Amino acid sequence: MLTLQQIKENPQLVVERLAVKGFDGKEAVDTIIALDDRRRKAQLSNDNKAAELNRLAASIGALMKQGNKEEADKAKQAVAALKEEQKAIADELASAESEIRQILLTIPNLPCAMVPEGKTAADNVVEKTGGPMPDLPDDALPHWDLAKKYNLIDFDLGVKITGAGFPVYVGKGARLQRALIQFFLDQAGEAGYVEIQPPYVVNEASGYGTGQLPDKEGQMYYVGEDNLYLIPTAEVPVTNLYRDVILSDSDLPVKNCAYSACFRREAGSYG
């Protein structure tokens, strides 16, 4: 996600680049800056209180040595009052920091400067094409009809044993699926990619790490007892290999590939 520093240094640029993705970020950016101002004021107040506490704590010992118990007791009372004020300030700090984080999680990453502004596929810029374009006859069958005709995929059996979105591959369909997985992994390996076999479940931090959380939680399958999520694609665990890791230039480019089953709910999916 974007850092607070990025937004503070050039809020207008952030708003403009987000607009390229069709995201209106002005309100979120303004709110974050206001919250950060609130946070910084609370932090300054907390620092001042801490300095005063240190001064009073040092004076109590000196007053006791001097036998000035009355003044020492007053200083102790002032310390207790300051500690209560610090608790309120700590709550204010935590609240502001939490609100900032929650808003930052809803803001998309900025697109590359090369990405043009656009709202539909017609606005996309074609960078490269390759291979012959297929010329299908008018009576060409869609893949689901071909799968049924040649008994490659049985959607009804998938519904029977699990539910919609979980097809059963049969005979040549199962062999084709297995062969394609092996083919693409081998091709990637020959191209210099390191193959990863990741877990099929990830923790909450990984969900936030690749942006599945917080706004795509409804599309993921959740294992409540263990607080884990079934992965929607191998990209999630593989990307999280580098979560909270700073890579040096000498480590780049990082090239990984992986195959996994994918578990996700999608609006408009087959069935």
N, C-alpha and C positions, 0 to 999 in steps of 0.2 A: 504494500500500500504506500501511498505518498507519505513523506515525512512532514512533520510540523514545520521544520525549517524550510523545506521547499515552498510551502504555502506562504509562510511569512515573508520570505525573500522576494517573491514575485507573484502576489495573489492574482494580478490581472492576467498574467501569462497562463497561470493554471486554469483560470476561468475560460480563457480563449481556446486553449488546447482541448479542454473537456467538451467545449461546444462542437469541436470537430467530430466527436463521437456522439453528438446529439444529446449530451448530458448538460443540463443547466446547473452549474456548480456555484453560482454567485452566492446564494443564500447559505449554502454549507460552508463556503470559504469565509464569508463574513462572520458566521457564527463561531467558527473555529478561532478566528483572530480575536473575537470578543472574549471567548472562553480562556484563551491563552493570556490575555491581559488580566483577566480575573485571577488566573492561576499564578501569574507572576507577582501580583499585588499580595496575594495570600502568602506566597513564598517569602517575599520581603518582610511581611509582618511576622511570619514565623521565625525568620532569622533574627529579627530585632528582639523578639521575645526570648529566643535562646540566649542571645548575648546578655540580656538583662538577668535571665536566670543564672547564668554563669557568674555575673557580678555579685548578685545577691548571695549565691551559694558560698562564694569566697568570703563575703563579708560576715556571714553567720559564724564561721570558725573564728575569725578575728574578734568579733564581738564577744563570743563566749570566753575566749582567752582573757579579754579585758574585764570579764565579770559583768558585762552589760547585758544581762539576761532579758530585760524588757525589750531592748532594741533588737536583740537576736530573735525573740519571739515574733516581733513585728515583721522582721525579714522573712521568717518561716511562713507567716501568713501570706505575705506578698508572693512568695515562691509557690504556695499552694494555689493562689488565685491565678498566677501566670500559667501554671500547668493546666488549669481548667480552660483558660483562654487558648492555650496551644492545642488542646483536644478539639475545640471548635474550629480552629484554623486548619488542623489536619483533616477534619471532615470536609471542609471547603476545598482543600487541595485535592483530596481524593475524588470528590464529586466532579470538579472541573476536569481533572485528568481522565476520568472515566467517560465523561461526555465527549471530550475531544477524541478519544479512541473510538467510541461508537460511531461518530460521524466520519472519521477517517476511513473506517471499514466500509462505509457506503459509497465512497468516492472511487471511481475507476482510475486505473493508471493512465497517465498521459500518453497519447499516441505519438509515435515517431514523427518528427518534423516532415518526413516524406509523405505521410498519409494525407490524402486530400480530404476536404470536407465533403460530405455527401449523406444523403438520407436513404437512397435506394441502391440496388445493385447497378443501376445504370450510371451511377456516379463513380463507380470503381474504375481504376486505371489498370489496364492489362499490361503486366510487366513482361510476361513470357508465355508462349504457347508451344506445344510440342506434340508430335504424333498425329496420325490421321484421325479426322473426326468421323465417327461411325455414321453411316447412312442407313438408317433403319427403315424397313418397309412399313407400309401403313398398318399391316396386320401384326406387327411385332408385339409380343406378349410382355407385360411387366414381370419383374422378378418373382413376385408372389405367385403369379399364375404358372410361371416356368417351374418354380419349386414344387408346386402341387402336381403339375403334369408329369414330372420325372421323379416324383416322390423323394425330393431332396430335403425338404423341411416340412415338418408336421406341426402347424400352429395349433391345431385342435388338441393334440396330445399335450402340448405345452400348457394350454389352458387347463386341461384335466389335472395334471400333476402339480401345477404351480399357480398359473394365472396368466393373464395377458402380458405380453412382452417377454415371455420366456419360451422361445421356440425349441423344438426337438429336431436336431439334424439327424437325418437317416441315410444309411448306406453311402452312396457316392457323395451326398451332401456333407456327411460327417467327415469323409476322407478328404474332400475338397477343403473344408474348413481347416482341418489339421495340416494339410499340405501348404495352404496359403500362409498359415502362421509360421511354419518352418521356413518357407521360402523368403518371407519378408524379414524374418530375424537373421537368416543367413546373409541376405543382401545387405542389411544394415551393418552386420559384423564385418563383411568384406569392405564396406565403405568407411570403416574405422570407428564404428559405434561400439561402446561397451554394453553388453547385454546385462540387464538387471532382471531378477525375478523378485518382485516386491510382494509384501503382504497384501491380502485382499481387504484388510480393514485398517483404518487409520484413526488416530486420536483427534480430539477436538482442535488441538493446536495445528495439526496438519490441515484440517478443514479450513481454518482461517488462513493458513499459509498460502494456499492456492486460490482463495476467494470463493470456495464453496460455501463457507459460512461468513456472515450470518444470513445472507438473503436467499441462498439456494438450499437451505436446510430441508425444505419440503420435497426436494427432488432426490434426497439421499435416503437410504435405508439405515435405520438407527438400531444399534444393539444396546438397549437401555441398561441392562444389568452391568455391562462393562464400559459404558460410555464411549463406544466406538462406532464408527461409520463404515459401511461397506463402500468400497471405492467406486466412483462413477466412471473412472478410466485410469489406466496405469500412470498417466501423467501426474496424478495427484501424489502418490507415494514417491515416484521418481523425482519430481521437482522438490519435494520436501526433504530429500537427501541433503539438499543444500540450504535448507531453512536455517537462518541465523549463522550462516557460514560466509565469511568474506574471502572471495577467491582473488588471487593475484593474477596479473596479466599472463604470467607464465603458465597458469592453469587452464587458460582459455585456448580454443573453445572446448567446452564440456560437451561430449557427445555420448548420450545414453539412449538405449532403446529397450523396450519391454513389451511383453504380451501379458494381458490379464483379462479375466472375465470383467464385465462392466455392469454395475448394478445402479440403475437410476430410473426414477419416475420422470417421464417426459410428456408434457401436454401435446396431444395430437399424435402420439406414437401409435403404431399399428395395433388394432384391436381395441 
